[in-house]
Amino acid sequence: MVDRTIEGKRLRDVMAEHVSTDERTDQSGAAVLVSGASFAGLATAYWLNELGYRVTVIETARELRRGGTPVDVEGQTIDVLTRMGVIDAVRAKALPPRSLEFKNDDDTTLAVMSAQQGADEPRNEQYEIHRDDLLDILFAAIHDVVDIRFGLSITHLENRPDAVTVTFSDDRRDTYALVFGCDGNRSNTRRLAFDGTAQNVVYPLGGYFFIKVAPTTALLPANVSQIYSVAGRTALLNGYDDQTDVALAFRTTAEIDYDYRDRAAQRRMIHESFDGLGWKVPAMLDILDADDDFYFDMLNQVRMPTWSTGRVALVGDAGYCVSPVAGMGGSMAIIGAGTMADALRRNAGDHVAAFDEYERTLRPLVDDVQERAATLGMSMMFPSDDDELAERNRTLSEGTLNL
Ligand SMILES: Cc1cc2nc3c(=O)[nH]c(=O)nc-3n(C[C@H](O)[C@H](O)[C@H](O)COP(=O)(O)OP(=O)(O)OC[C@H]3O[C@@H](n4cnc5c(N)ncnc54)[C@H](O)[C@@H]3O)c2cc1C
């Protein structure tokens, strides 16, 4: 169990050394609300507090939502985490570098992509960190300076020119200068604040995926990822020294109508796609069948025409989910929070200009990452048919794959 009080205070001391005085632009203690306490929400709350806002974070879950595959930390994400003063805590928890092996039916290796190693040169610095460790680090950085309320969500938003009045799930109402929707792919804030436009922003990538973190090390060595594809179906394993990520993805041409609470139906869909396949798939299906504790969803992105409306803005997956295919969801959320902070600081007191700058600065990166994930990422990681698979294997044999 993490002693968050002690760790939080220590991190705060470290942070004070890192934050330059111009980052402490005083926003006169205006009250702001952040919905969602994951990477986007915790990082946004950190920066809003630094800028002098009075920050409340609400999270619908009873505690931080844990689980999931590790997060890549590189490039601009390292800059933001360094400015937050938490990069040393991240480095201390970094996972060993991992290689990615492309496998055949009989477990022979088609190709290997070696991991980029830690920090031989600063510009190549790259880490992987367990999702939960990064959540703990960000939470420790804010929990003693920000009001965090679990088990709460927004039920109504009145987005007026002068302020936003919010009604919560416990029926309380409060008024805020700004509201930040950091509540993920299926953002509640997006749905409530953006009216009709927000209903059509989910961009399907043409597939579904299952993922489970299993407490086994029997399927592959530690610090290795392995991927096995046949037309329209991919099986992926990430090995660690104490657990394994087990993932199965299948391609579809149309959306499937299913009940997200019906685990048996989801299992059936996965079995229909994967029964009879070789490699380590039978063992992976046994893990699927073991219990209901797994993640299953459509592979999708969020592509919005604009990330803010009035005094409400979206950060992270809520506004621009890049999908698990991009492998950059966590990084993008942290970069988004850092970009928002810079924009608010440079446009102190003018949220319209700040939200505009936030979007102008970040959109080219988001567009690029989304496009690469939807095209190259999908065809390389989840080839849809025999032609795409053959092309992927040709790229692998030439050693020119660059994900
Ligand atoms: C439990 C979990 C496991 C994940 N596993 C993976 C994975 O294995 N691979 C992968 O690529 N990505 C995974 N993701 C998504 C990944 O974390 C995001 O792509 C990325 O971190 C972007 O972060 P975010 O903060 O924008 O969104 P998220 O990390 O999705 O966080 C959104 C937060 O908002 C909260 N929230 C949702 N609705 C409300 C509401 N109505 N009111 C208040 N709070 C709300 C959620 O509980 C969550 O804490 C996972 C997300 C979660 C929550």
The ligand as an SDF file (V2000), in Angstrom:
LIG
                    3D

 53 58  0  0  0  0  0  0  0  0999 V2000
   -9.2090    1.0790  -15.9050 C   0  0  0  0  0  0  0  0  0  0  0  0
   -8.6240    1.4960  -17.2400 C   0  0  0  0  0  0  0  0  0  0  0  0
   -7.8100    0.6060  -17.9410 C   0  0  0  0  0  0  0  0  0  0  0  0
   -7.2640    0.9720  -19.1690 C   0  0  0  0  0  0  0  0  0  0  0  0
   -6.4630    0.0840  -19.8390 N   0  0  0  0  0  0  0  0  0  0  0  0
   -5.9180    0.4280  -21.0140 C   0  0  0  0  0  0  0  0  0  0  0  0
   -5.0960   -0.4930  -21.7380 C   0  0  0  0  0  0  0  0  0  0  0  0
   -4.8790   -1.6050  -21.2990 O   0  0  0  0  0  0  0  0  0  0  0  0
   -4.5630   -0.0840  -22.9370 N   0  0  0  0  0  0  0  0  0  0  0  0
   -4.7970    1.1490  -23.4410 C   0  0  0  0  0  0  0  0  0  0  0  0
   -4.2770    1.4850  -24.5210 O   0  0  0  0  0  0  0  0  0  0  0  0
   -5.5650    2.0390  -22.7650 N   0  0  0  0  0  0  0  0  0  0  0  0
   -6.1410    1.7110  -21.5830 C   0  0  0  0  0  0  0  0  0  0  0  0
   -6.9490    2.6040  -20.9170 N   0  0  0  0  0  0  0  0  0  0  0  0
   -7.1510    3.9170  -21.5070 C   0  0  0  0  0  0  0  0  0  0  0  0
   -5.9850    4.8040  -21.1930 C   0  0  0  0  0  0  0  0  0  0  0  0
   -5.8410    4.9230  -19.8000 O   0  0  0  0  0  0  0  0  0  0  0  0
   -6.2720    6.1400  -21.8410 C   0  0  0  0  0  0  0  0  0  0  0  0
   -6.1900    6.0090  -23.2520 O   0  0  0  0  0  0  0  0  0  0  0  0
   -5.2850    7.1950  -21.5320 C   0  0  0  0  0  0  0  0  0  0  0  0
   -4.7350    7.0080  -20.3120 O   0  0  0  0  0  0  0  0  0  0  0  0
   -5.9240    8.5800  -21.6050 C   0  0  0  0  0  0  0  0  0  0  0  0
   -6.1980    8.9990  -20.2950 O   0  0  0  0  0  0  0  0  0  0  0  0
   -7.4760    9.8080  -19.8900 P   0  0  0  0  0  0  0  0  0  0  0  0
   -7.2060   10.3170  -18.5290 O   0  0  0  0  0  0  0  0  0  0  0  0
   -7.8230   10.7520  -20.9730 O   0  0  0  0  0  0  0  0  0  0  0  0
   -8.6510    8.7360  -19.8870 O   0  0  0  0  0  0  0  0  0  0  0  0
   -8.8730    7.4480  -18.9700 P   0  0  0  0  0  0  0  0  0  0  0  0
   -7.5770    6.8600  -18.5540 O   0  0  0  0  0  0  0  0  0  0  0  0
   -9.8250    6.5830  -19.6780 O   0  0  0  0  0  0  0  0  0  0  0  0
   -9.5600    8.0350  -17.6430 O   0  0  0  0  0  0  0  0  0  0  0  0
  -10.8510    8.5710  -17.5690 C   0  0  0  0  0  0  0  0  0  0  0  0
  -11.2220    8.6910  -16.1060 C   0  0  0  0  0  0  0  0  0  0  0  0
  -12.4810    9.3430  -16.0030 O   0  0  0  0  0  0  0  0  0  0  0  0
  -13.3010    8.6050  -15.1300 C   0  0  0  0  0  0  0  0  0  0  0  0
  -14.7020    8.8400  -15.4770 N   0  0  0  0  0  0  0  0  0  0  0  0
  -15.4130    8.2120  -16.4590 C   0  0  0  0  0  0  0  0  0  0  0  0
  -16.6590    8.6940  -16.4680 N   0  0  0  0  0  0  0  0  0  0  0  0
  -16.7450    9.6220  -15.4940 C   0  0  0  0  0  0  0  0  0  0  0  0
  -17.7760   10.4490  -15.0190 C   0  0  0  0  0  0  0  0  0  0  0  0
  -19.0180   10.3980  -15.5400 N   0  0  0  0  0  0  0  0  0  0  0  0
  -17.5190   11.2900  -13.9930 N   0  0  0  0  0  0  0  0  0  0  0  0
  -16.2760   11.3360  -13.4320 C   0  0  0  0  0  0  0  0  0  0  0  0
  -15.2570   10.5530  -13.8340 N   0  0  0  0  0  0  0  0  0  0  0  0
  -15.4880    9.7170  -14.8560 C   0  0  0  0  0  0  0  0  0  0  0  0
  -12.8550    7.1650  -15.3110 C   0  0  0  0  0  0  0  0  0  0  0  0
  -13.2510    6.3520  -14.2270 O   0  0  0  0  0  0  0  0  0  0  0  0
  -11.3550    7.3390  -15.4130 C   0  0  0  0  0  0  0  0  0  0  0  0
  -10.7460    7.3770  -14.1600 O   0  0  0  0  0  0  0  0  0  0  0  0
   -7.5260    2.2610  -19.7050 C   0  0  0  0  0  0  0  0  0  0  0  0
   -8.3460    3.1760  -18.9940 C   0  0  0  0  0  0  0  0  0  0  0  0
   -8.8970    2.8060  -17.7790 C   0  0  0  0  0  0  0  0  0  0  0  0
   -9.7810    3.7990  -17.0380 C   0  0  0  0  0  0  0  0  0  0  0  0
  1  2  1  0
  2  3  1  0
  2 52  2  0
  3  4  2  0
  4  5  1  0
  4 50  1  0
  5  6  2  0
  6  7  1  0
  6 13  1  0
  7  8  2  0
  7  9  1  0
  9 10  1  0
 10 11  2  0
 10 12  1  0
 12 13  2  0
 13 14  1  0
 14 15  1  0
 14 50  1  0
 15 16  1  0
 16 17  1  0
 16 18  1  0
 18 19  1  0
 18 20  1  0
 20 21  1  0
 20 22  1  0
 22 23  1  0
 23 24  1  0
 24 25  2  0
 24 26  1  0
 24 27  1  0
 27 28  1  0
 28 29  2  0
 28 30  1  0
 28 31  1  0
 31 32  1  0
 32 33  1  0
 33 34  1  0
 33 48  1  0
 34 35  1  0
 35 36  1  0
 35 46  1  0
 36 37  1  0
 36 45  1  0
 37 38  2  0
 38 39  1  0
 39 40  1  0
 39 45  2  0
 40 41  1  0
 40 42  2  0
 42 43  1  0
 43 44  2  0
 44 45  1  0
 46 47  1  0
 46 48  1  0
 48 49  1  0
 50 51  2  0
 51 52  1  0
 52 53  1  0
M  END
$$$$
